């Protein structure tokens, strides 16, 4: 019975390309999360104290929501 090796090494530069694309997607994910938190904080800062109280928040809680 003959043994056949079915694995092949990755083509030259494939791993580096994968890591670069993966790194860029991570950067875009972090930027997207930061922007979502910024928009949320901006919208909450526009609310009055009474409106914030209605949803169970105070002004001091707004900064902690984005983190």
PQR file of N, CA, C, O and H, with PARSE charges and radii, in Angstrom:
ATOM      1  N   UNK A   1       0.853  -1.162   0.000 -0.4000 1.5000
ATOM      2  CA  UNK A   1       0.000   0.000   0.000 -0.0000 2.0000
ATOM      3  C   UNK A   1       0.901   1.227   0.000  0.5500 1.7000
ATOM      4  O   UNK A   1       1.855   1.316   0.772 -0.5500 1.4000
ATOM      5  N   UNK A   2       0.589   2.142  -0.855 -0.4000 1.5000
ATOM      6  CA  UNK A   2       1.395   3.348  -1.000 -0.0000 2.0000
ATOM      7  C   UNK A   2       0.769   4.477  -0.196  0.5500 1.7000
ATOM      8  O   UNK A   2      -0.453   4.613  -0.144 -0.5500 1.4000
ATOM      9  H   UNK A   2      -0.187   2.069  -1.482  0.4000 1.0000
ATOM     10  N   UNK A   3       1.618   5.284   0.432 -0.4000 1.5000
ATOM     11  CA  UNK A   3       1.153   6.449   1.183 -0.0000 2.0000
ATOM     12  C   UNK A   3       1.303   7.685   0.314  0.5500 1.7000
ATOM     13  O   UNK A   3       2.351   7.907  -0.291 -0.5500 1.4000
ATOM     14  H   UNK A   3       2.611   5.174   0.390  0.4000 1.0000
ATOM     15  N   UNK A   4       0.254   8.482   0.256 -0.4000 1.5000
ATOM     16  CA  UNK A   4       0.275   9.687  -0.564 -0.0000 2.0000
ATOM     17  C   UNK A   4       0.122  10.887   0.360  0.5500 1.7000
ATOM     18  O   UNK A   4      -0.791  10.945   1.183 -0.5500 1.4000
ATOM     19  H   UNK A   4      -0.597   8.302   0.748  0.4000 1.0000
ATOM     20  N   UNK A   5       1.020  11.829   0.211 -0.4000 1.5000
ATOM     21  CA  UNK A   5       0.928  13.051   1.022 -0.0000 2.0000
ATOM     22  C   UNK A   5      -0.030  14.019   0.337  0.5500 1.7000
ATOM     23  O   UNK A   5       0.171  14.392  -0.819 -0.5500 1.4000
ATOM     24  H   UNK A   5       1.762  11.782  -0.458  0.4000 1.0000
ATOM     25  N   UNK A   6      -1.064  14.418   1.055 -0.4000 1.5000
ATOM     26  CA  UNK A   6      -2.081  15.275   0.444 -0.0000 2.0000
ATOM     27  C   UNK A   6      -1.958  16.734   0.863  0.5500 1.7000
ATOM     28  O   UNK A   6      -2.705  17.575   0.363 -0.5500 1.4000
ATOM     29  H   UNK A   6      -1.226  14.116   1.994  0.4000 1.0000
ATOM     30  N   UNK A   7      -1.045  17.053   1.758 -0.4000 1.5000
ATOM     31  CA  UNK A   7      -0.892  18.448   2.172 -0.0000 2.0000
ATOM     32  C   UNK A   7       0.168  19.112   1.314  0.5500 1.7000
ATOM     33  O   UNK A   7       1.149  18.490   0.907 -0.5500 1.4000
ATOM     34  H   UNK A   7      -0.438  16.369   2.164  0.4000 1.0000
ATOM     35  N   UNK A   8      -0.051  20.379   1.053 -0.4000 1.5000
ATOM     36  CA  UNK A   8       0.908  21.157   0.278 -0.0000 2.0000
ATOM     37  C   UNK A   8       1.240  22.414   1.051  0.5500 1.7000
ATOM     38  O   UNK A   8       0.400  22.912   1.800 -0.5500 1.4000
ATOM     39  H   UNK A   8      -0.848  20.885   1.383  0.4000 1.0000
ATOM     40  N   UNK A   9       2.423  22.935   0.893 -0.4000 1.5000
ATOM     41  CA  UNK A   9       2.733  24.204   1.542 -0.0000 2.0000
ATOM     42  C   UNK A   9       1.968  25.344   0.868  0.5500 1.7000
ATOM     43  O   UNK A   9       1.614  25.265  -0.308 -0.5500 1.4000
ATOM     44  H   UNK A   9       3.106  22.531   0.284  0.4000 1.0000
ATOM     45  N   UNK A  10       1.727  26.388   1.629 -0.4000 1.5000
ATOM     46  CA  UNK A  10       1.026  27.544   1.086 -0.0000 2.0000
ATOM     47  C   UNK A  10       1.909  28.239   0.055  0.5500 1.7000
ATOM     48  O   UNK A  10       3.133  28.239   0.188 -0.5500 1.4000
ATOM     49  H   UNK A  10       2.015  26.452   2.585  0.4000 1.0000
ATOM     50  N   UNK A  11       1.300  28.831  -0.969 -0.4000 1.5000
ATOM     51  CA  UNK A  11       2.092  29.555  -1.960 -0.0000 2.0000
ATOM     52  C   UNK A  11       2.862  30.712  -1.317  0.5500 1.7000
ATOM     53  O   UNK A  11       2.471  31.219  -0.265 -0.5500 1.4000
ATOM     54  H   UNK A  11       0.305  28.831  -1.077  0.4000 1.0000
ATOM     55  N   UNK A  12       3.932  31.113  -1.943 -0.4000 1.5000
ATOM     56  CA  UNK A  12       4.780  32.173  -1.416 -0.0000 2.0000
ATOM     57  C   UNK A  12       3.965  33.455  -1.219  0.5500 1.7000
ATOM     58  O   UNK A  12       3.330  33.939  -2.155 -0.5500 1.4000
ATOM     59  H   UNK A  12       4.249  30.701  -2.797  0.4000 1.0000
ATOM     60  N   UNK A  13       3.985  34.000  -0.005 -0.4000 1.5000
ATOM     61  CA  UNK A  13       3.314  35.256   0.305 -0.0000 2.0000
ATOM     62  C   UNK A  13       1.866  35.120   0.715  0.5500 1.7000
ATOM     63  O   UNK A  13       1.238  36.115   1.076 -0.5500 1.4000
ATOM     64  H   UNK A  13       4.501  33.606   0.756  0.4000 1.0000
ATOM     65  N   UNK A  14       1.315  33.916   0.671 -0.4000 1.5000
ATOM     66  CA  UNK A  14      -0.099  33.749   0.998 -0.0000 2.0000
ATOM     67  C   UNK A  14      -0.365  34.030   2.480  0.5500 1.7000
ATOM     68  O   UNK A  14      -1.373  34.649   2.822 -0.5500 1.4000
ATOM     69  H   UNK A  14       1.826  33.108   0.378  0.4000 1.0000
ATOM     70  N   UNK A  15       0.514  33.588   3.338 -0.4000 1.5000
ATOM     71  CA  UNK A  15       0.317  33.797   4.776 -0.0000 2.0000
ATOM     72  C   UNK A  15       0.460  35.271   5.125  0.5500 1.7000
ATOM     73  O   UNK A  15      -0.302  35.800   5.935 -0.5500 1.4000
ATOM     74  H   UNK A  15       1.332  33.085   3.060  0.4000 1.0000
ATOM     75  N   UNK A  16       1.429  35.926   4.520 -0.4000 1.5000
ATOM     76  CA  UNK A  16       1.618  37.357   4.767 -0.0000 2.0000
ATOM     77  C   UNK A  16       0.408  38.148   4.279  0.5500 1.7000
ATOM     78  O   UNK A  16      -0.047  39.072   4.953 -0.5500 1.4000
ATOM     79  H   UNK A  16       2.048  35.496   3.863  0.4000 1.0000
ATOM     80  N   UNK A  17      -0.107  37.787   3.115 -0.4000 1.5000
ATOM     81  CA  UNK A  17      -1.289  38.466   2.577 -0.0000 2.0000
ATOM     82  C   UNK A  17      -2.489  38.254   3.493  0.5500 1.7000
ATOM     83  O   UNK A  17      -3.241  39.192   3.758 -0.5500 1.4000
ATOM     84  H   UNK A  17       0.262  37.037   2.567  0.4000 1.0000
ATOM     85  N   UNK A  18      -2.671  37.028   3.976 -0.4000 1.5000
ATOM     86  CA  UNK A  18      -3.773  36.730   4.888 -0.0000 2.0000
ATOM     87  C   UNK A  18      -3.661  37.564   6.159  0.5500 1.7000
ATOM     88  O   UNK A  18      -4.650  38.134   6.621 -0.5500 1.4000
ATOM     89  H   UNK A  18      -2.060  36.266   3.761  0.4000 1.0000
ATOM     90  N   UNK A  19      -2.463  37.636   6.721 -0.4000 1.5000
ATOM     91  CA  UNK A  19      -2.277  38.402   7.957 -0.0000 2.0000
ATOM     92  C   UNK A  19      -2.518  39.891   7.729  0.5500 1.7000
ATOM     93  O   UNK A  19      -3.073  40.560   8.600 -0.5500 1.4000
ATOM     94  H   UNK A  19      -1.660  37.173   6.345  0.4000 1.0000
ATOM     95  N   UNK A  20      -2.118  40.415   6.593 -0.4000 1.5000
ATOM     96  CA  UNK A  20      -2.332  41.835   6.289 -0.0000 2.0000
ATOM     97  C   UNK A  20      -3.827  42.136   6.158  0.5500 1.7000
ATOM     98  O   UNK A  20      -4.317  43.129   6.696 -0.5500 1.4000
ATOM     99  H   UNK A  20      -1.667  39.871   5.885  0.4000 1.0000
ATOM    100  N   UNK A  21      -4.539  41.279   5.445 -0.4000 1.5000
ATOM    101  CA  UNK A  21      -5.985  41.488   5.269 -0.0000 2.0000
ATOM    102  C   UNK A  21      -6.705  41.334   6.596  0.5500 1.7000
ATOM    103  O   UNK A  21      -7.617  42.104   6.896 -0.5500 1.4000
ATOM    104  H   UNK A  21      -4.142  40.472   5.008  0.4000 1.0000
ATOM    105  N   UNK A  22      -6.312  40.356   7.393 -0.4000 1.5000
ATOM    106  CA  UNK A  22      -6.915  40.156   8.701 -0.0000 2.0000
ATOM    107  C   UNK A  22      -6.652  41.362   9.609  0.5500 1.7000
ATOM    108  O   UNK A  22      -7.547  41.783  10.342 -0.5500 1.4000
ATOM    109  H   UNK A  22      -5.571  39.730   7.149  0.4000 1.0000
ATOM    110  N   UNK A  23      -5.455  41.916   9.571 -0.4000 1.5000
ATOM    111  CA  UNK A  23      -5.127  43.098  10.358 -0.0000 2.0000
ATOM    112  C   UNK A  23      -5.954  44.303   9.952  0.5500 1.7000
ATOM    113  O   UNK A  23      -6.435  45.052  10.803 -0.5500 1.4000
ATOM    114  H   UNK A  23      -4.728  41.574   8.975  0.4000 1.0000
ATOM    115  N   UNK A  24      -6.121  44.488   8.640 -0.4000 1.5000
ATOM    116  CA  UNK A  24      -6.945  45.608   8.162 -0.0000 2.0000
ATOM    117  C   UNK A  24      -8.399  45.447   8.585  0.5500 1.7000
ATOM    118  O   UNK A  24      -9.047  46.424   8.959 -0.5500 1.4000
ATOM    119  H   UNK A  24      -5.731  43.880   7.949  0.4000 1.0000
ATOM    120  N   UNK A  25      -8.912  44.234   8.528 -0.4000 1.5000
ATOM    121  CA  UNK A  25     -10.307  44.047   8.938 -0.0000 2.0000
ATOM    122  C   UNK A  25     -10.456  44.306  10.433  0.5500 1.7000
ATOM    123  O   UNK A  25     -11.490  44.816  10.865 -0.5500 1.4000
ATOM    124  H   UNK A  25      -8.385  43.440   8.224  0.4000 1.0000
ATOM    125  N   UNK A  26      -9.443  43.964  11.232 -0.4000 1.5000
ATOM    126  CA  UNK A  26      -9.495  44.267  12.666 -0.0000 2.0000
ATOM    127  C   UNK A  26      -9.483  45.771  12.907  0.5500 1.7000
ATOM    128  O   UNK A  26     -10.203  46.267  13.774 -0.5500 1.4000
ATOM    129  H   UNK A  26      -8.604  43.549  10.881  0.4000 1.0000
ATOM    130  N   UNK A  27      -8.676  46.492  12.152 -0.4000 1.5000
ATOM    131  CA  UNK A  27      -8.619  47.952  12.292 -0.0000 2.0000
ATOM    132  C   UNK A  27      -9.980  48.562  11.944  0.5500 1.7000
ATOM    133  O   UNK A  27     -10.466  49.439  12.659 -0.5500 1.4000
ATOM    134  H   UNK A  27      -8.091  46.089  11.448  0.4000 1.0000
ATOM    135  N   UNK A  28     -10.589  48.109  10.865 -0.4000 1.5000
ATOM    136  CA  UNK A  28     -11.897  48.637  10.476 -0.0000 2.0000
ATOM    137  C   UNK A  28     -12.962  48.287  11.509  0.5500 1.7000
ATOM    138  O   UNK A  28     -13.869  49.084  11.749 -0.5500 1.4000
ATOM    139  H   UNK A  28     -10.194  47.397  10.284  0.4000 1.0000
ATOM    140  N   UNK A  29     -12.868  47.121  12.119 -0.4000 1.5000
ATOM    141  CA  UNK A  29     -13.813  46.740  13.170 -0.0000 2.0000
ATOM    142  C   UNK A  29     -13.700  47.632  14.389  0.5500 1.7000
ATOM    143  O   UNK A  29     -14.710  48.037  14.965 -0.5500 1.4000
ATOM    144  H   UNK A  29     -12.131  46.474  11.925  0.4000 1.0000
ATOM    145  N   UNK A  30     -12.462  47.942  14.787 -0.4000 1.5000
ATOM    146  CA  UNK A  30     -12.237  48.821  15.942 -0.0000 2.0000
ATOM    147  C   UNK A  30     -12.743  50.231  15.639  0.5500 1.7000
ATOM    148  O   UNK A  30     -13.380  50.862  16.482 -0.5500 1.4000
ATOM    149  H   UNK A  30     -11.642  47.613  14.319  0.4000 1.0000
ATOM    150  N   UNK A  31     -12.457  50.718  14.441 -0.4000 1.5000
ATOM    151  CA  UNK A  31     -12.925  52.059  14.060 -0.0000 2.0000
ATOM    152  C   UNK A  31     -14.447  52.123  14.015  0.5500 1.7000
ATOM    153  O   UNK A  31     -15.038  53.127  14.414 -0.5500 1.4000
ATOM    154  H   UNK A  31     -11.939  50.205  13.756  0.4000 1.0000
ATOM    155  N   UNK A  32     -15.079  51.070  13.538 -0.4000 1.5000
ATOM    156  CA  UNK A  32     -16.537  51.035  13.483 -0.0000 2.0000
ATOM    157  C   UNK A  32     -17.147  51.044  14.885  0.5500 1.7000
ATOM    158  O   UNK A  32     -18.127  51.747  15.131 -0.5500 1.4000
ATOM    159  H   UNK A  32     -14.599  50.254  13.214  0.4000 1.0000
ATOM    160  N   UNK A  33     -16.576  50.274  15.794 -0.4000 1.5000
ATOM    161  CA  UNK A  33     -17.075  50.242  17.172 -0.0000 2.0000
ATOM    162  C   UNK A  33     -16.876  51.596  17.844  0.5500 1.7000
ATOM    163  O   UNK A  33     -17.752  52.058  18.576 -0.5500 1.4000
ATOM    164  H   UNK A  33     -15.779  49.703  15.594  0.4000 1.0000
ATOM    165  N   UNK A  34     -15.740  52.233  17.604 -0.4000 1.5000
ATOM    166  CA  UNK A  34     -15.483  53.558  18.177 -0.0000 2.0000
ATOM    167  C   UNK A  34     -16.500  54.565  17.650  0.5500 1.7000
ATOM    168  O   UNK A  34     -17.018  55.383  18.410 -0.5500 1.4000
ATOM    169  H   UNK A  34     -15.028  51.859  17.009  0.4000 1.0000
ATOM    170  N   UNK A  35     -16.786  54.507  16.350 -0.4000 1.5000
ATOM    171  CA  UNK A  35     -17.731  55.458  15.763 -0.0000 2.0000
ATOM    172  C   UNK A  35     -19.147  55.229  16.291  0.5500 1.7000
ATOM    173  O   UNK A  35     -19.874  56.189  16.547 -0.5500 1.4000
ATOM    174  H   UNK A  35     -16.365  53.842  15.732  0.4000 1.0000
ATOM    175  N   UNK A  36     -19.539  53.979  16.454 -0.4000 1.5000
ATOM    176  CA  UNK A  36     -20.865  53.681  17.021 -0.0000 2.0000
ATOM    177  C   UNK A  36     -20.993  54.246  18.435  0.5500 1.7000
ATOM    178  O   UNK A  36     -22.023  54.822  18.785 -0.5500 1.4000
ATOM    179  H   UNK A  36     -18.949  53.199  16.246  0.4000 1.0000
ATOM    180  N   UNK A  37     -19.954  54.083  19.242 -0.4000 1.5000
ATOM    181  CA  UNK A  37     -19.975  54.605  20.611 -0.0000 2.0000
ATOM    182  C   UNK A  37     -20.024  56.129  20.594  0.5500 1.7000
ATOM    183  O   UNK A  37     -20.713  56.737  21.414 -0.5500 1.4000
ATOM    184  H   UNK A  37     -19.117  53.615  18.958  0.4000 1.0000
ATOM    185  N   UNK A  38     -19.301  56.748  19.670 -0.4000 1.5000
ATOM    186  CA  UNK A  38     -19.294  58.211  19.566 -0.0000 2.0000
ATOM    187  C   UNK A  38     -20.679  58.737  19.204  0.5500 1.7000
ATOM    188  O   UNK A  38     -21.140  59.724  19.776 -0.5500 1.4000
ATOM    189  H   UNK A  38     -18.742  56.255  19.004  0.4000 1.0000
ATOM    190  N   UNK A  39     -21.334  58.085  18.264 -0.4000 1.5000
ATOM    191  CA  UNK A  39     -22.670  58.512  17.843 -0.0000 2.0000
ATOM    192  C   UNK A  39     -23.672  58.338  18.985  0.5500 1.7000
ATOM    193  O   UNK A  39     -24.540  59.186  19.190 -0.5500 1.4000
ATOM    194  H   UNK A  39     -20.959  57.282  17.799  0.4000 1.0000
ATOM    195  N   UNK A  40     -23.547  57.237  19.724 -0.4000 1.5000
ATOM    196  CA  UNK A  40     -24.442  56.996  20.856 -0.0000 2.0000
ATOM    197  C   UNK A  40     -24.263  58.061  21.927  0.5500 1.7000
ATOM    198  O   UNK A  40     -25.243  58.605  22.437 -0.5500 1.4000
ATOM    199  H   UNK A  40     -22.842  56.549  19.558  0.4000 1.0000
ATOM    200  N   UNK A  41     -23.009  58.361  22.268 -0.4000 1.5000
ATOM    201  CA  UNK A  41     -22.752  59.405  23.279 -0.0000 2.0000
ATOM    202  C   UNK A  41     -23.275  60.761  22.820  0.5500 1.7000
ATOM    203  O   UNK A  41     -23.828  61.519  23.618 -0.5500 1.4000
ATOM    204  H   UNK A  41     -22.213  57.919  21.854  0.4000 1.0000
ATOM    205  N   UNK A  42     -23.102  61.065  21.548 -0.4000 1.5000
ATOM    206  CA  UNK A  42     -23.568  62.343  21.011 -0.0000 2.0000
ATOM    207  C   UNK A  42     -25.098  62.453  21.098  0.5500 1.7000
ATOM    208  O   UNK A  42     -25.631  63.502  21.461 -0.5500 1.4000
ATOM    209  H   UNK A  42     -22.652  60.450  20.901  0.4000 1.0000
ATOM    210  N   UNK A  43     -25.799  61.356  20.762 -0.4000 1.5000
ATOM    211  CA  UNK A  43     -27.268  61.367  20.822 -0.0000 2.0000
ATOM    212  C   UNK A  43     -27.751  61.477  22.263  0.5500 1.7000
ATOM    213  O   UNK A  43     -28.713  62.195  22.536 -0.5500 1.4000
ATOM    214  H   UNK A  43     -25.366  60.504  20.468  0.4000 1.0000
ATOM    215  N   UNK A  44     -27.101  60.777  23.185 -0.4000 1.5000
ATOM    216  CA  UNK A  44     -27.512  60.840  24.591 -0.0000 2.0000
ATOM    217  C   UNK A  44     -27.235  62.211  25.194  0.5500 1.7000
ATOM    218  O   UNK A  44     -28.001  62.681  26.035 -0.5500 1.4000
ATOM    219  H   UNK A  44     -26.320  60.194  22.962  0.4000 1.0000
ATOM    220  N   UNK A  45     -26.155  62.857  24.776 -0.4000 1.5000
ATOM    221  CA  UNK A  45     -25.855  64.195  25.287 -0.0000 2.0000
ATOM    222  C   UNK A  45     -26.886  65.230  24.844  0.5500 1.7000
ATOM    223  O   UNK A  45     -27.035  66.267  25.491 -0.5500 1.4000
ATOM    224  H   UNK A  45     -25.533  62.475  24.093  0.4000 1.0000
ATOM    225  N   UNK A  46     -27.597  64.963  23.756 -0.4000 1.5000
ATOM    226  CA  UNK A  46     -28.623  65.889  23.279 -0.0000 2.0000
ATOM    227  C   UNK A  46     -29.921  65.790  24.086  0.5500 1.7000
ATOM    228  O   UNK A  46     -30.753  66.695  24.037 -0.5500 1.4000
ATOM    229  H   UNK A  46     -27.476  64.121  23.231  0.4000 1.0000
ATOM    230  N   UNK A  47     -30.092  64.686  24.830 -0.4000 1.5000
ATOM    231  CA  UNK A  47     -31.317  64.511  25.612 -0.0000 2.0000
ATOM    232  C   UNK A  47     -31.300  65.395  26.856  0.5500 1.7000
ATOM    233  O   UNK A  47     -30.240  65.737  27.381 -0.5500 1.4000
ATOM    234  H   UNK A  47     -29.415  63.951  24.869  0.4000 1.0000
ATOM    235  N   UNK A  48     -32.497  65.755  27.316 -0.4000 1.5000
ATOM    236  CA  UNK A  48     -32.606  66.540  28.545 -0.0000 2.0000
ATOM    237  C   UNK A  48     -32.413  65.606  29.746  0.5500 1.7000
ATOM    238  O   UNK A  48     -32.427  64.382  29.616 -0.5500 1.4000
ATOM    239  H   UNK A  48     -33.358  65.476  26.890  0.4000 1.0000
ATOM    240  N   UNK A  49     -32.232  66.221  30.913 -0.4000 1.5000
ATOM    241  CA  UNK A  49     -32.066  65.428  32.133 -0.0000 2.0000
ATOM    242  C   UNK A  49     -33.308  64.583  32.416  0.5500 1.7000
ATOM    243  O   UNK A  49     -33.199  63.455  32.895 -0.5500 1.4000
ATOM    244  H   UNK A  49     -32.220  67.215  31.019  0.4000 1.0000
ATOM    245  N   UNK A  50     -34.465  65.122  32.124 -0.4000 1.5000
ATOM    246  CA  UNK A  50     -35.716  64.379  32.351 -0.0000 2.0000
ATOM    247  C   UNK A  50     -35.807  63.180  31.413  0.5500 1.7000
ATOM    248  O   UNK A  50     -36.221  62.097  31.828 -0.5500 1.4000
ATOM    249  H   UNK A  50     -34.553  66.039  31.735  0.4000 1.0000
ATOM    250  N   UNK A  51     -35.426  63.365  30.159 -0.4000 1.5000
ATOM    251  CA  UNK A  51     -35.463  62.246  29.212 -0.0000 2.0000
ATOM    252  C   UNK A  51     -34.454  61.160  29.603  0.5500 1.7000
ATOM    253  O   UNK A  51     -34.730  59.967  29.471 -0.5500 1.4000
ATOM    254  H   UNK A  51     -35.090  64.245  29.822  0.4000 1.0000
ATOM    255  N   UNK A  52     -33.298  61.584  30.081 -0.4000 1.5000
ATOM    256  CA  UNK A  52     -32.318  60.604  30.548 -0.0000 2.0000
ATOM    257  C   UNK A  52     -32.831  59.852  31.764  0.5500 1.7000
ATOM    258  O   UNK A  52     -32.609  58.648  31.895 -0.5500 1.4000
ATOM    259  H   UNK A  52     -33.074  62.552  30.189  0.4000 1.0000
ATOM    260  N   UNK A  53     -33.513  60.558  32.650 -0.4000 1.5000
ATOM    261  CA  UNK A  53     -34.074  59.918  33.837 -0.0000 2.0000
ATOM    262  C   UNK A  53     -35.149  58.897  33.445  0.5500 1.7000
ATOM    263  O   UNK A  53     -35.290  57.861  34.095 -0.5500 1.4000
ATOM    264  H   UNK A  53     -33.692  61.536  32.544  0.4000 1.0000
ATOM    265  N   UNK A  54     -35.892  59.188  32.400 -0.4000 1.5000
ATOM    266  CA  UNK A  54     -36.921  58.258  31.929 -0.0000 2.0000
ATOM    267  C   UNK A  54     -36.326  56.927  31.473  0.5500 1.7000
ATOM    268  O   UNK A  54     -36.965  55.884  31.614 -0.5500 1.4000
ATOM    269  H   UNK A  54     -35.777  60.030  31.872  0.4000 1.0000
ATOM    270  N   UNK A  55     -35.128  56.954  30.936 -0.4000 1.5000
ATOM    271  CA  UNK A  55     -34.506  55.707  30.484 -0.0000 2.0000
ATOM    272  C   UNK A  55     -33.521  55.159  31.518  0.5500 1.7000
ATOM    273  O   UNK A  55     -32.803  54.195  31.252 -0.5500 1.4000
ATOM    274  H   UNK A  55     -34.609  57.802  30.822  0.4000 1.0000
ATOM    275  N   UNK A  56     -33.492  55.781  32.697 -0.4000 1.5000
ATOM    276  CA  UNK A  56     -32.701  55.256  33.799 -0.0000 2.0000
ATOM    277  C   UNK A  56     -31.234  55.630  33.768  0.5500 1.7000
ATOM    278  O   UNK A  56     -30.397  54.893  34.290 -0.5500 1.4000
ATOM    279  H   UNK A  56     -34.075  56.564  32.913  0.4000 1.0000
ATOM    280  N   UNK A  57     -30.907  56.763  33.163 -0.4000 1.5000
ATOM    281  CA  UNK A  57     -29.519  57.213  33.082 -0.0000 2.0000
ATOM    282  C   UNK A  57     -29.367  58.602  33.677  0.5500 1.7000
ATOM    283  O   UNK A  57     -30.347  59.327  33.847 -0.5500 1.4000
ATOM    284  H   UNK A  57     -31.587  57.362  32.739  0.4000 1.0000
ATOM    285  N   UNK A  58     -28.149  58.960  33.988 -0.4000 1.5000
ATOM    286  CA  UNK A  58     -27.830  60.332  34.353 -0.0000 2.0000
ATOM    287  C   UNK A  58     -26.651  60.770  33.481  0.5500 1.7000
ATOM    288  O   UNK A  58     -26.071  59.955  32.763 -0.5500 1.4000
ATOM    289  H   UNK A  58     -27.353  58.371  33.850  0.4000 1.0000
ATOM    290  N   UNK A  59     -26.308  62.024  33.542 -0.4000 1.5000
ATOM    291  CA  UNK A  59     -25.233  62.549  32.685 -0.0000 2.0000
ATOM    292  C   UNK A  59     -23.906  61.815  32.892  0.5500 1.7000
ATOM    293  O   UNK A  59     -23.144  61.618  31.946 -0.5500 1.4000
ATOM    294  H   UNK A  59     -26.779  62.686  34.124  0.4000 1.0000
ATOM    295  N   UNK A  60     -23.644  61.420  34.110 -0.4000 1.5000
ATOM    296  CA  UNK A  60     -22.375  60.733  34.413 -0.0000 2.0000
ATOM    297  C   UNK A  60     -22.289  59.345  33.806  0.5500 1.7000
ATOM    298  O   UNK A  60     -21.190  58.821  33.626 -0.5500 1.4000
ATOM    299  H   UNK A  60     -24.263  61.579  34.879  0.4000 1.0000
ATOM    300  N   UNK A  61     -23.431  58.736  33.486 -0.4000 1.5000
ATOM    301  CA  UNK A  61     -23.437  57.391  32.920 -0.0000 2.0000
ATOM    302  C   UNK A  61     -23.100  57.379  31.427  0.5500 1.7000
ATOM    303  O   UNK A  61     -22.737  56.333  30.890 -0.5500 1.4000
ATOM    304  H   UNK A  61     -24.323  59.163  33.632  0.4000 1.0000
ATOM    305  N   UNK A  62     -23.210  58.491  30.770 -0.4000 1.5000
ATOM    306  CA  UNK A  62     -23.067  58.526  29.308 -0.0000 2.0000
ATOM    307  C   UNK A  62     -21.659  58.114  28.884  0.5500 1.7000
ATOM    308  O   UNK A  62     -21.510  57.352  27.930 -0.5500 1.4000
ATOM    309  H   UNK A  62     -23.505  59.342  31.207  0.4000 1.0000
ATOM    310  N   UNK A  63     -20.644  58.589  29.555 -0.4000 1.5000
ATOM    311  CA  UNK A  63     -19.273  58.254  29.180 -0.0000 2.0000
ATOM    312  C   UNK A  63     -18.971  56.767  29.350  0.5500 1.7000
ATOM    313  O   UNK A  63     -18.184  56.203  28.591 -0.5500 1.4000
ATOM    314  H   UNK A  63     -20.764  59.209  30.331  0.4000 1.0000
ATOM    315  N   UNK A  64     -19.594  56.132  30.342 -0.4000 1.5000
ATOM    316  CA  UNK A  64     -19.318  54.724  30.593 -0.0000 2.0000
ATOM    317  C   UNK A  64     -20.015  53.810  29.599  0.5500 1.7000
ATOM    318  O   UNK A  64     -19.593  52.667  29.421 -0.5500 1.4000
ATOM    319  H   UNK A  64     -20.234  56.591  30.959  0.4000 1.0000
ATOM    320  N   UNK A  65     -21.084  54.287  28.939 -0.4000 1.5000
ATOM    321  CA  UNK A  65     -21.807  53.474  27.977 -0.0000 2.0000
ATOM    322  C   UNK A  65     -20.986  53.222  26.721  0.5500 1.7000
ATOM    323  O   UNK A  65     -21.117  52.172  26.092 -0.5500 1.4000
ATOM    324  H   UNK A  65     -21.427  55.215  29.084  0.4000 1.0000
ATOM    325  N   UNK A  66     -20.153  54.164  26.359 -0.4000 1.5000
ATOM    326  CA  UNK A  66     -19.368  54.026  25.146 -0.0000 2.0000
ATOM    327  C   UNK A  66     -18.157  53.150  25.295  0.5500 1.7000
ATOM    328  O   UNK A  66     -17.471  52.875  24.311 -0.5500 1.4000
ATOM    329  H   UNK A  66     -20.047  55.017  26.870  0.4000 1.0000
ATOM    330  N   UNK A  67     -17.876  52.705  26.499 -0.4000 1.5000
ATOM    331  CA  UNK A  67     -16.655  51.910  26.717 -0.0000 2.0000
ATOM    332  C   UNK A  67     -16.969  50.469  26.885  0.5500 1.7000
ATOM    333  O   UNK A  67     -16.063  49.658  27.077 -0.5500 1.4000
ATOM    334  H   UNK A  67     -18.434  52.929  27.298  0.4000 1.0000
TER
END
